[in-house]
Structures are given as structure tokens and as C-alpha cells.
Amino acid sequence: MSAIEFSALPSGWIWIPLDQICEINPRTWETQPAPDEKISFVPMAAVEAETGLIDASAERAWAEVEKKTYTRFQEGDILFAKVTPCMENGKIAIASGLRDKKGVGSTEFHVLRPSEEVSHRYILHYLLQRSFRAAAERSMSGAVGLRRVPAKFLGETRIPLPPLAEQHRIVESLEEHLSRLDSAERLVARATVRARHLEEAVSAIAYGYDVPTGEPAAAPPTPGGTDDGLLPRIPASWTWLRLGEIADVVGGITKDLKKQSDPDFPEVPYLRVANVQRGWLDLSKIAMIRVPAAKAAQLALRAGDVLLNEGGDRDKLGRGWVWEEQIPGVIHQNHVFRARIRENIIHPKLLSWYANSAARWFEANGKQSVNLASISLSKIKQLPVPVPPPEEQAAILERIEGQLSMLAATARLSEQATKRSKALRRAILARAFSGELVPQDSADEPASVLLERIRAEREAQGARGGKGGVRRAARRPRKPAATVDGPSAFAGAASVPADAVQQELKL
């Protein structure tokens, strides 16, 4: 069944394979540069994700790149990242601002050269849709990590083509709406970052207790052979102590592969670095391990134990939270330390919040191998901890939890706003490419007439011995079905009612 048979389009529109209105990977320029002439150089990193923008400021002399396999393109071409994950991330853009209108770039670009009879930006927005990229991802071939979108997929993809005048009206309206959504999303992103910074600030247990220089402050901890840096000045009624002075700190279990197939050893759940996040525990996936019963009993976690990551990426050192007996009999792996506080000298949450705020200390005292960072048991026992008097700890705990609760509510609102914006974006794009975003004008030249003109021009170029790529594209036999068949690619937009979209577009 063809696209036109199962999805009607407005009068004057047609479904058309991309390679009938675009050259796919053309190999020539309109003019050849001189050897010493400079042209633009566009690596993959110069193409922004999902914005349609590129940085064409880098240049190379033609003689430097002529014999290399870089992809060639010219002003107005559409660059389409064909390799994973760049394609999924939306590295698709119109080549603009090129030196002498010529450029070379990554070999991982497909190049689409639209006819001058169609709007390049209309095609760009169509390709940038997440639904289109999802379809392109399904077409990928190749080994894991090196999968690519085949050129054939692009050439055979049918897109809804309106009259040229309407294409321009759609692009103008679409970009106005998307610009407003972009602005709103940037505001939400800034609010999210600010909330995260505030969360880090308010969860510092000494927040609001800084003692000005010149006034009495608590004495620093006894030297522990670590780089403590500049510790905050805390009230004289507080005490600086080392972690090993206030808690029993132990490492976890190292997985013994020989024991994992031995039924004589009990199987127990255990926590890994991935489970221990900054200020929370991710218990969605809990691994199991076989260990001797005595070892399982020795390492079993108790309510109030503070978990601190020993290794992983550098920013994971010391990251952790408090265990509250969510799962019975859980132990912890060797890359997670357990700190069991003695005599209730400090509330477990206060200790964990402080450790989470001590990233600079962990960075200074950890060690970095080629791929992983780690901190030793002896070093982490020397973490300096500010200990407030017992009568002040409850007030500090209440203050932090109250402020974090408000910030969590802000984060939820930001997440909801982001989801709503994405849904609106999908709905607006779906309306744009189904003829519902702007009104039709019966005076517009139908797209079928436009297509005949493009075909005639291609035939003329072929007769004149023009570009082989154009001639082959014009004569390629068509398949009855396309890889992406019309609005079915945008089914996700159907969950947003049309009247709700109209209301949002008025805002």
C-alpha cells in the first residue's frame, strides 16, 4: 500500500521520495577550487545537535584536503550525520557560511542537495523530527557501535510536499513556534541547573553557620596525612573529627567467580556503585551474589549505615546515601564503603550530606588510573567531618529536609514542563507536515507542477551531460512502498489533542 493510499494530503500536496527532489551524496561542486584556495572544514563536532546549526569557521587549503576522503558539500546542502549516536542526537544541519560556498567535513555525513524549487529549511525540519530519526535508526546496518543509516533509506523516504509558497509559510510559522519553545526550554534548563546548585548549597550541613574571620571557630582536625584544603570555619561549639573517629568504616565483598556456581553458598542481594547515588539509592536493579554465610552476616547492612562509593568515575568518589533496610539481608560490594556511626555522635543523613558536598576533598585524596578513580579505606577514614552539638543536629536536619523538599518540587515542575514542551513540539511538527499548521491557498502552484519542472530540469541536465548523480536519481525505478510512509511516523503526536495544541500556539 502506498503512502497516498493510506493517508490523504491537502489539495496541491503530494508524497514524494526524497531522491526526486534532492541529490543524495553528490560528488561534485559547481566550480572546482584552486589548489591554494581555502574552503570551510566542518568536522562532526561542528554540527550542533537538534538545532540545525553548524560552525563553519575552520578552514583548510584545497591542496591539503583534495586527495583525502572527506565528504564534499556546498552552501545550502543538508548535512545528515549517518553514524550512531550522532544521527540519533540530531546532528543534521544546513551548510551555511561556507568559505567560497564550498566545504569538506566528516566522512560520516550524508549530503542532501535539495532542488532550488523546494525549501531547504522545510526538508531540514522534516529530517530533524525525532520520529524521523527513530525510523532512520531502525534502518541502520553495521556492527554495534558503528551502525550507519544507508543512503538508500534517505533516497526512498517519502515526504509530504506542499506547494512551494506553502512550504515557505510553513517554515516561517514553524520556526516562530519552535523558537518560542526553545526559549521556554532554555529557561527551564537554567532553572533546573540553578535548583541543582541550590540543592548542593543547602545540603551542606554548615550552610548558614560560617564563622567570620576574627571570631572564635572550632579547631581544625588533627593531621591525618591527607590534603584537607581550606576547611570551612564552623562555630566553636562544633567539633572537627575524622570519619574513622566517629564511625566503623569497612569495605565490601569482592565477587569470587568460583563460588557463584556453588549451591552450598547462600545467595544474597548486594549493592554496587550504580545503586549508590548522590543523596539517594537506586534499588531498581539489585544484583545477587553467593558468599559464605559468615561473610554475609558480617557485611549485612543495618538501618542508619552510610554508604560511600570507593571507585568509579572521579565524580563518584564519596558519593552516597543512608541505608534504611529497604531490602533484608543486603550486603555491599568492594567498591562501596560502609560507615556505621558510633554512639549516635552524628545523624547519618548529616554525615552523608557532608560527604556528598566534599567532592574537592575526594578529588584531592583519591587516585586516578587510566579509566577509573578510587580512594583507599585508610584515606577515606581520614575524611574531616564537622560534628554539631546534639541539640543543634535536629534543627539542621529539619532545615535541610524542608529546603530539599521545596527544591524537589521545583525539579518535578521542571520535568513536567520539559515533557509538555516535547509533546507540543511533536504535535506542532505533525501539524506542519500534514497541512494543519497554516492555511492552504488555492492560488498556489500545486506541488505536482513543481515536481514536473524539477524532472524536466534533471532531464535537461542529463541531456547536456550534467551531473551523473542527478541523472541516475531521475531514472531510478520507484518501489511501490517507502521506508517511512507518511504520518504513521508521527503516531506519538496523536496523544496531544488538536484543540490543546491550538491553545498552546496562542500563548
C-alpha positions in Angstrom: 0.0 0.0 0.0 1.4 3.4 -0.9 1.6 6.4 1.4 -1.1 8.2 -0.7 -3.5 5.3 -0.4 -3.5 5.2 3.4 -3.0 9.0 4.2 -4.7 11.8 2.4 -3.0 15.1 1.9 -4.4 18.6 1.4 -5.1 19.7 -2.2 -1.9 20.6 -4.0 0.3 18.3 -1.9 2.0 15.1 -2.9 4.0 12.3 -1.3 7.4 12.3 -3.0 10.6 10.2 -2.5 13.5 12.5 -1.3 15.8 11.5 -4.2 13.3 13.0 -6.6 13.8 16.5 -5.1 17.3 16.1 -3.6 20.6 14.7 -4.9 21.8 12.2 -2.4 25.6 12.4 -1.8 26.5 14.5 -4.9 30.2 14.2 -5.7 30.8 17.5 -7.5 30.8 21.2 -6.9 29.5 23.8 -9.3 33.1 25.1 -9.6 36.5 23.4 -8.6 38.7 25.4 -6.2 42.3 26.3 -7.0 45.0 24.4 -5.1 45.8 27.3 -2.7 42.2 28.3 -2.3 40.8 27.9 1.2 37.5 26.2 1.9 35.5 25.5 5.0 36.2 22.4 7.1 33.3 21.0 9.1 34.0 18.1 11.5 31.2 16.3 13.2 31.7 18.3 16.4 30.9 21.5 14.5 27.3 20.4 13.9 25.0 21.2 16.8 22.5 18.6 18.0 18.9 19.3 17.1 19.4 23.0 16.2 20.2 22.8 12.5 23.3 25.0 13.1 26.9 24.5 12.2 30.2 26.2 12.9 31.9 26.7 9.6 34.8 28.9 10.9 37.5 26.3 10.4 39.2 26.3 7.0 41.7 24.2 5.0 43.6 24.8 1.8 42.1 22.7 -1.0 45.5 21.2 -1.8 45.6 19.9 1.8 42.3 18.0 1.6 41.9 17.3 -2.1 43.2 13.7 -2.0 41.5 12.8 1.3 38.2 11.1 1.6 36.4 14.0 3.3 32.8 14.5 2.4 32.3 17.4 0.0 29.4 19.8 0.1 28.4 23.3 -0.8 26.4 26.2 0.5 22.8 25.2 1.1 23.4 21.4 1.2 21.9 19.5 4.1 24.4 17.5 6.2 22.9 14.4 7.8 25.0 12.5 10.4 24.7 8.9 9.4 26.5 7.1 12.2 25.3 6.2 15.7 25.0 8.1 18.1 25.4 11.3 16.1 22.3 10.7 14.0 20.1 9.8 17.0 21.3 13.0 18.7 20.1 15.1 15.7 23.3 16.3 14.1 21.6 17.5 11.0 22.1 21.0 9.6 22.1 23.2 6.5 25.7 24.0 5.4 25.8 27.8 5.6 28.5 30.5 5.9 31.0 28.4 3.9 34.2 29.9 2.6 33.6 30.5 -1.2 30.4 28.4 -0.7 32.4 25.1 -0.5 33.2 22.8 2.3 34.6 19.4 3.3 33.9 17.5 6.5 33.4 14.2 8.3 33.1 11.1 6.2 30.2 10.2 8.5 27.9 12.8 6.8 25.3 12.0 4.1 24.8 15.1 1.9 21.4 16.1 0.5 21.3 18.8 -2.1 17.7 19.9 -2.5 16.5 21.4 -5.8 16.2 25.1 -5.8 12.5 24.5 -6.4 11.9 23.3 -2.8 12.6 24.9 0.6 15.8 23.6 2.1 14.6 24.5 5.5 11.3 22.6 5.0 13.3 19.5 4.3 15.7 20.2 7.3 12.8 20.4 9.8 11.3 17.2 8.4 14.6 15.4 8.9 15.2 16.8 12.4 12.0 15.3 13.8 12.6 12.7 16.5 10.1 10.4 14.8 12.0 10.5 11.5 15.3 9.8 13.4 13.7 6.9 15.1 12.8 5.5 11.7 16.3 6.1 10.4 17.7 4.3 13.4 15.6 1.2 12.6 17.2 1.3 9.1 20.8 1.2 10.4 23.1 -1.5 9.4 26.6 -2.5 10.5 28.4 -3.6 13.7 27.4 -2.5 17.2 28.9 1.0 17.8 29.5 1.6 14.1 25.9 1.4 12.7 25.0 3.7 9.9 21.9 4.9 8.1 22.2 3.7 4.4 21.9 6.3 1.7 19.1 4.2 0.2 16.9 4.9 3.2 17.1 8.6 2.6 16.6 8.3 -1.1 13.5 6.1 -0.8 11.9 8.0 2.1 8.7 9.7 1.0 7.9 13.1 2.4 4.7 15.2 2.2 5.5 18.0 -0.3 3.2 21.1 -0.3 3.3 23.9 -3.0 6.5 25.9 -2.7 4.7 29.0 -1.4 3.1 27.0 1.3 6.5 25.4 2.2 7.7 28.9 2.9 4.6 29.7 5.0 5.0 26.5 7.0 8.7 27.2 7.7 8.0 30.7 8.8 5.2 29.7 11.2 7.1 26.5 12.4 10.2 28.4 13.2 8.3 31.0 15.1 6.6 28.4 17.3 9.8 26.4 17.7 11.7 29.5 18.7 9.3 30.1 21.5 9.5 26.5 22.6 13.3 26.7 22.5 13.3 29.9 24.7 11.0 28.2 27.2 13.1 25.1 27.3 16.3 27.2 27.9 14.5 28.9 30.8 13.5 25.5 32.3 17.1 24.2 31.8 18.5 27.2 33.6 16.1 26.8 36.4 17.0 23.1 36.7 20.7 23.9 36.9 20.1 26.6 39.5 18.0 24.3 41.6 20.8 21.7 41.5 23.3 24.2 42.6 21.0 25.4 45.4 20.5 21.7 46.4 24.2 21.3 46.8 24.4 24.6 48.8 21.6 24.0 51.3 22.5 20.3 51.9 25.9 21.4 53.2 25.4 20.9 57.0 27.5 24.0 57.8 25.3 26.2 55.5 24.4 29.4 57.4 26.9 28.6 60.2 30.0 30.1 58.7 32.1 32.0 61.3 33.6 35.3 60.1 37.4 35.7 60.2 38.4 37.1 63.6 35.7 35.4 65.6 36.2 32.1 67.5 35.9 29.0 65.5 36.3 25.3 66.0 39.9 24.0 65.9 40.8 22.0 62.8 41.0 18.2 63.0 44.2 16.5 64.0 46.5 16.0 61.0 45.7 12.8 59.1 48.2 12.7 56.3 45.6 13.9 53.8 45.2 17.1 51.8 42.3 18.7 53.6 42.5 22.0 51.8 40.7 25.1 53.2 38.0 23.8 55.6 35.0 25.9 56.4 35.1 27.9 59.6 32.5 26.3 61.9 31.2 27.5 65.3 33.5 26.9 68.3 30.7 24.7 69.8 31.1 22.3 66.9 34.0 19.7 66.6 36.1 18.6 63.6 36.6 14.9 63.7 37.9 12.3 61.3 35.5 9.8 59.8 37.4 6.9 61.4 36.9 8.6 64.8 33.1 8.6 64.6 32.3 5.5 62.5 33.4 2.0 61.8 34.3 2.0 58.1 34.7 -1.2 56.2 35.0 -2.3 52.5 32.6 -4.7 50.8 32.7 -8.1 49.2 34.8 -8.9 46.1 33.0 -11.2 43.8 34.5 -14.7 43.7 33.5 -16.3 40.4 34.3 -19.8 41.6 31.7 -19.5 44.4 28.9 -18.3 42.1 28.1 -21.8 40.8 28.4 -23.5 44.2 24.9 -24.1 45.8 26.5 -24.6 49.2 27.0 -20.8 49.5 23.8 -18.7 50.2 22.8 -16.2 47.5 22.2 -12.7 48.9 21.4 -9.3 47.3 24.3 -6.8 47.2 24.7 -3.1 46.3 27.0 -1.9 43.6 28.3 1.6 42.7 25.4 2.1 40.4 22.9 1.6 43.3 24.6 4.3 45.4 23.7 7.7 44.1 24.3 11.2 45.5 21.6 11.6 48.1 19.5 8.6 47.1 19.7 4.9 46.4 18.7 3.4 43.1 17.2 0.0 44.0 15.5 -0.7 40.7 18.1 -3.4 39.8 19.7 -5.4 42.6 22.3 -8.0 41.8 22.7 -11.2 43.6 25.9 -12.9 44.9 26.9 -16.2 46.5 29.1 -15.7 49.6 29.9 -17.7 52.7 27.2 -17.4 55.3 29.6 -15.9 57.9 30.7 -13.2 55.4 27.1 -12.4 54.5 26.3 -11.9 58.2 29.4 -9.8 58.7 28.6 -7.4 55.9 24.8 -7.3 56.3 23.7 -3.7 56.2 21.7 -2.1 59.1 19.4 0.9 59.2 21.5 4.0 59.5 24.6 2.7 57.8 26.1 5.4 55.5 27.2 4.1 52.0 30.1 5.8 50.3 31.4 4.9 46.9 35.1 3.9 46.7 35.6 3.9 43.0 34.3 4.6 39.5 34.4 7.9 37.8 36.2 10.7 39.7 32.9 12.5 40.5 31.5 9.3 42.1 34.1 9.1 44.9 32.4 9.6 48.3 29.0 9.8 46.7 26.3 8.1 48.7 23.4 7.9 51.0 21.8 6.2 54.1 20.6 2.7 54.1 17.1 2.3 55.7 16.7 -1.5 55.5 14.6 -1.4 52.3 15.7 -5.0 51.4 16.5 -7.6 54.1 20.0 -9.2 54.1 21.7 -6.8 51.7 25.5 -6.6 51.6 27.7 -4.3 49.6 30.5 -4.8 47.0 34.1 -3.9 47.5 33.7 -0.6 45.6 31.2 0.7 48.2 32.3 1.5 51.8 30.0 1.2 54.8 30.3 3.7 57.6 28.5 2.6 60.8 28.3 5.6 63.1 29.3 5.0 66.8 27.1 6.1 69.7 24.9 8.3 67.6 27.5 11.0 67.5 26.1 12.4 64.3 22.9 11.8 62.4 23.6 9.5 59.4 21.9 12.0 56.9 24.1 14.8 58.1 27.2 12.7 57.6 26.1 11.6 54.1 25.2 15.2 53.1 28.6 16.4 54.2 30.4 13.6 52.3 28.4 14.4 49.2 29.5 18.1 49.5 33.2 17.2 49.9 33.9 16.4 46.2 37.1 18.6 46.3 38.5 16.6 49.2 37.8 13.3 47.5 39.4 14.5 44.3 42.5 15.7 46.1 42.9 12.5 48.1 41.8 9.9 45.6 43.9 8.4 42.8 43.3 8.1 39.1 44.2 5.1 36.9 43.7 5.1 33.2 39.9 4.5 33.3 38.9 4.6 37.0 39.3 6.7 40.1 39.4 5.3 43.6 40.1 6.1 47.2 41.6 3.7 49.8 40.0 2.6 53.0 42.8 4.2 55.0 42.3 7.6 53.2 38.5 7.7 53.5 38.8 7.1 57.3 40.7 10.5 57.3 37.7 12.5 55.9 37.3 15.5 58.1 33.7 15.8 59.4 32.2 18.8 61.2 30.1 17.5 64.1 27.5 19.9 65.5 26.3 19.6 69.1 23.4 17.0 69.5 20.9 19.8 70.3 21.6 21.5 67.0 21.6 18.5 64.8 17.8 18.1 64.8 17.3 21.7 63.7 19.9 21.4 60.9 18.2 18.1 59.7 14.8 19.8 59.6 16.1 22.8 57.8 17.9 20.8 55.1 15.0 18.4 54.5 12.5 21.2 54.2 14.6 23.1 51.7 15.4 19.9 49.7 11.6 19.1 49.6 10.9 22.5 48.0 13.7 22.1 45.5 12.4 18.6 44.7 9.0 20.1 43.9 10.7 22.6 41.6 12.5 19.8 39.8 9.3 17.9 39.3 7.7 21.0 37.8 10.7 21.5 35.5 10.4 17.9 34.4 6.7 18.2 33.7 7.4 21.4 31.7 10.1 19.7 29.6 7.8 16.8 28.8 5.0 19.1 27.9 7.3 21.1 25.6 8.5 17.9 23.9 4.9 16.8 23.3 4.0 20.2 21.9 7.0 20.1 19.6 5.9 16.7 18.2 2.4 17.9 17.8 3.4 21.2 16.0 5.7 19.3 13.6 2.9 16.7 12.9 0.5 19.5 12.1 3.1 21.3 9.9 3.7 18.2 7.7 0.0 17.3 7.5 -1.1 20.7 6.2 -2.8 21.8 9.5 -0.4 24.5 10.7 -1.0 27.1 8.1 -4.0 27.6 5.7 -3.8 26.5 2.1 -4.1 28.9 -0.8 -5.9 27.7 -3.9 -3.8 30.1 -6.0 -0.6 28.3 -5.1 1.1 26.3 -7.8 0.5 22.6 -7.0 3.5 20.5 -5.9 2.8 18.2 -8.8 3.6 21.0 -11.3 6.7 21.9 -9.2 7.8 18.2 -9.5 7.4 18.1 -13.2 9.6 21.2 -13.5 12.3 19.5 -11.4 12.1 16.4 -13.5 12.3 18.4 -16.7 15.4 20.2 -15.4 17.0 16.9 -14.5 16.3 15.5 -17.9 17.8 18.6 -19.5 21.0 18.3 -17.3 21.3 14.7 -18.3 21.0 15.5 -22.0 23.7 18.2 -21.6 26.0 15.6 -19.9 25.3 17.1 -16.5 25.9 15.5 -13.1 25.7 11.8 -13.2 24.2 11.6 -9.7 21.2 13.7 -10.9 20.7 11.7 -14.0 20.8 8.4 -12.0 18.4 9.7 -9.4 15.9 10.8 -12.1 15.9 7.5 -13.8 15.9 5.2 -10.8 12.8 2.9 -10.8 10.5 3.6 -7.9 9.4 1.0 -5.4 5.7 0.9 -4.5 6.3 1.5 -0.8 8.5 3.8 1.1 10.8 3.2 4.1 9.0 6.0 6.0 5.3 6.2 5.0 3.8 9.5 5.9 2.0 10.4 9.1 2.4 6.9 10.5 5.9 8.0 11.6 4.3 10.7 13.8 1.9 8.5 15.7 3.3 9.8 19.0 1.8 13.2 18.3 -1.7 11.8 18.3 -1.8 11.8 22.1 -1.9 15.7 22.1 -5.4 16.9 21.2 -5.6 19.4 18.3 -7.5 22.0 20.3 -4.9 21.8 23.1 -2.2 22.5 20.5 -4.1 25.4 19.1 -4.5 26.9 22.5 -0.8 26.5 23.2 0.1 28.1 19.9 -1.8 31.2 21.0 0.4 31.6 24.2 
